[in-house]
Amino acid sequence: MVRKKKTGISRFFSIVFRTILVMFLSSLLYVVVCKWVMPPITITQLGSVFEGYGLHRDYVSWDEISRNAKLAAIASEDQLFPEHSGFDWKSINKSLNQKPHKKKRVPAGGGASTISQQTAKNVFLWQGEGWGRYFRKGLEFYFTPLIEFIWGKQRILDVYLNVIEMGPGIYGIEAASQKYFHKHARDLTRAEAAEIVSCLPNPKRCSVTPMCSRVRNHYPWVLDQMDNLDGDDDVDDVVQTPAK
């Protein structure tokens, strides 16, 4: 029996298919591993080192993070976090339909980018604007439902609070708590937690101490939203301690 030789095109598509398959299986394995293990390093953290900001972080367990910090993150960044499946479609649609001649306005509470999307971006992808942003957004639509399905809400919030940048070169709630208030993340008060999350989404520009205008104006709103969400069954189910 004579085997037919592969043409150049068929070899090319074979290589592409194998490459995609390897990348898919590798990414899936890494997502599964990160369900129990914090990411050893992220592209964003590496960028911080190369830019001269250094890398200050101290991963802590779910039980070592104040309930106030968990509640503040949801109140400030994504109040629908306990309910959605990874995407806030209403806000995304509003963002896509924004008229180009109008200044883009992002509503308080995270806008179109959910905590799940931010976690996927910070753990598996990269920051920045430009054309690469659209490719990254496409990958977000792959990783976000994946972590929603494999990790669940509590693990997503846990990783988010450990990897998010909260100051120049400062990553995670424990490092931020130590830097700004000289205490462990488990001991943060409601006001302190609200102040820290209020530096988002521009932690390099918005200082917690000394307090920049963004933090000064935003954290009282976050405190009000924390009061509104406190006692909500869906929110309590996510921020409860100990971990599920």
C-alpha atoms as one frame of an Amber mdcrd trajectory, in Angstrom:
protein
   0.000   0.000   0.000   1.477   3.327  -1.077   1.056   6.269   1.288   0.243
   9.595  -0.232   2.767  12.301   0.503   1.463  15.271   2.409   1.395  18.501
   0.463   2.929  21.677   1.864  -0.520  23.036   2.702  -1.622  19.897   4.528
   1.626  19.861   6.523   1.082  23.500   7.432  -2.449  22.874   8.692  -1.255
  19.793  10.556   1.357  21.864  12.382  -1.187  24.592  13.129  -3.673  22.050
  14.470  -1.077  20.408  16.702   0.108  23.776  17.975  -3.431  24.860  18.839
  -4.125  21.518  20.510  -0.954  21.757  22.636  -1.750  25.361  23.619  -5.320
  24.424  24.520  -4.315  21.439  26.637  -1.507  23.415  28.312  -3.777  26.329
  29.175  -6.464  23.967  30.457  -3.941  22.189  32.666  -2.636  25.501  34.023
  -6.164  26.676  34.841  -6.797  23.417  36.722  -3.509  23.741  38.647  -4.315
  27.354  39.583  -7.542  26.200  41.182  -5.353  25.142  44.124  -2.018  26.900
  43.524  -1.441  30.642  43.122   0.256  31.574  39.826   4.038  31.673  40.387
   4.365  34.780  38.201   2.213  36.722  35.755   3.049  38.740  32.649   1.877
  41.896  34.430   4.158  41.211  37.388   7.109  40.577  35.084   6.356  43.858
  33.327   6.457  45.644  36.670   9.954  44.307  37.311  11.216  45.328  33.858
   9.693  48.796  34.251  11.623  49.324  37.474   8.734  49.171  39.943   9.893
  45.910  41.489   7.624  43.133  42.668   6.109  43.327  46.129   3.595  40.602
  46.859   2.686  38.124  49.549   0.092  35.544  48.584  -2.240  34.679  51.447
  -5.025  32.153  51.838  -8.720  32.969  51.611  -9.108  32.826  55.390  -6.310
  35.392  55.814  -8.181  38.050  53.849 -10.601  40.298  55.683 -14.254  39.926
  54.778 -14.167  43.714  54.415 -11.661  43.443  51.539 -13.782  40.852  49.735
 -16.919  42.936  50.137 -15.127  46.136  49.074 -13.855  44.515  45.868 -17.350
  43.403  44.866 -18.886  46.746  45.866 -16.370  48.755  43.871 -15.575  46.578
  40.877 -18.435  44.201  40.102 -21.642  44.223  42.110 -23.203  41.550  39.888
 -20.257  39.207  40.472 -22.222  36.604  42.487 -24.923  36.410  39.800 -23.314
  36.576  36.344 -21.518  33.774  34.515 -18.368  35.808  33.913 -19.632  38.647
  31.721 -21.856  41.654  32.325 -23.498  41.584  28.888 -25.586  44.699  29.479
 -22.510  46.816  30.232 -20.538  45.236  27.389 -23.316  46.074  24.931 -23.474
  49.628  26.269 -19.699  49.966  25.876 -19.754  48.639  22.288 -22.573  50.995
  21.312 -20.847  54.085  22.745 -20.847  56.831  20.114 -17.278  57.569  18.983
 -17.543  61.359  19.300 -18.680  61.122  22.892 -16.325  60.736  25.805 -16.509
  57.156  27.079 -18.072  56.979  30.511 -17.566  53.924  32.672 -20.145  53.589
  35.464 -18.968  53.106  39.024 -18.798  49.449  39.900 -16.378  48.142  37.279
 -18.120  48.976  33.987 -18.049  46.233  31.383 -15.022  44.401  32.842 -16.098
  41.977  35.552 -13.929  40.638  38.360 -13.814  37.349  36.452 -12.519  39.076
  33.312  -9.995  41.101  35.287  -8.759  37.926  36.973  -8.393  36.124  33.649
  -6.477  39.083  32.231  -4.192  39.479  35.243  -3.356  35.790  35.614  -3.140
  34.522  32.039  -2.830  37.562  29.769  -1.295  41.046  29.683  -2.127  44.727
  30.104  -2.014  47.568  27.623  -3.935  49.177  24.795  -3.381  49.203  21.027
  -4.301  46.481  18.553  -3.054  43.773  20.882  -5.918  44.715  23.155  -8.462
  43.194  20.774  -6.574  39.912  20.587  -6.349  39.876  24.387 -10.077  40.533
  24.670 -10.684  37.514  22.467  -8.577  35.374  24.802 -10.514  36.776  27.768
 -13.632  35.209  26.251 -11.841  31.872  26.415 -10.308  32.075  29.898 -13.195
  33.799  31.705 -15.849  31.057  31.317 -13.110  28.482  31.917 -12.261  29.831
  35.384 -15.944  30.361  36.138 -16.562  26.660  35.467 -13.386  25.205  37.015
 -12.650  27.617  39.878 -15.999  28.997  40.991 -16.748  32.432  42.418 -14.874
  32.160  45.688 -11.620  31.012  44.098 -11.869  33.725  41.435 -12.219  36.414
  44.097  -9.420  34.812  46.122  -6.994  34.896  43.172  -8.153  38.373  42.152
  -7.368  39.813  45.579  -3.954  38.140  45.549  -2.740  39.123  42.062  -4.325
  42.504  41.280  -1.959  45.483  41.260  -2.766  47.892  44.112   0.081  50.345
  43.747   3.317  50.665  41.742   4.822  47.186  41.973   2.441  46.224  44.798
   0.436  43.083  44.041  -2.293  41.637  46.182  -4.268  42.732  49.200  -1.676
  41.543  51.743   1.180  43.558  50.217  -1.112  46.593  49.892  -2.307  46.265
  53.477   1.259  46.054  54.766   2.387  48.980  52.603  -0.419  51.395  53.368
  -1.606  50.442  56.851   1.193  48.270  58.285  -1.139  45.422  59.128  -2.224
  42.050  57.763  -5.022  41.841  55.213  -7.141  39.882  57.687  -7.206  42.957
  59.984  -8.348  45.573  57.454 -11.257  47.757  58.523 -14.094  48.598  56.154
 -12.697  52.078  55.480  -9.168  50.779  54.852 -10.412  48.103  52.465 -12.527
  50.692  50.617  -9.533  53.006  50.297  -7.317  50.284  48.833  -9.789  49.150
  46.149 -10.514  52.778  45.268  -7.052  53.079  43.689  -8.315  50.805  40.889
  -8.225  50.797  37.888  -5.140  53.082  37.885  -3.031  51.949  40.858   0.169
  53.476  39.479  -1.418  56.916  39.308  -3.801  56.802  42.267  -2.036  56.677
  45.606  -3.725  55.348  48.737  -1.220  57.016  51.074  -0.873  59.908  50.584
  -4.449  59.822  49.378  -5.022  60.987  45.815  -8.214  62.779  44.792  -9.648
  59.677  43.097  -9.353  57.604  46.280 -10.596  60.475  48.466 -13.702  60.974
  46.338 -14.428  57.308  45.587 -13.956  55.417  48.829 -16.987  56.960  50.627
 -19.113  55.697  47.711 -17.567  52.249  48.082 -18.421  52.264  51.793 -22.049
  53.100  50.974 -22.189  50.272  48.453 -20.687  47.872  51.000 -23.498  48.792
  53.381 -26.054  48.167  50.630 -24.609  44.762  49.728 -23.983  43.604  53.276
 -26.542  40.975  54.180 -27.339  40.072  50.570 -27.583  36.277  50.446 -25.725
  35.894  47.134 -22.905  38.194  48.225 -22.649  36.558  51.648 -22.400  33.161
  49.983 -19.260  34.334  48.131 -17.481  36.316  50.862 -18.178  33.883  53.664
 -15.303  32.454  55.681 -14.017  29.782  55.766 -13.669  28.758  52.143 -16.178
  26.321  50.696
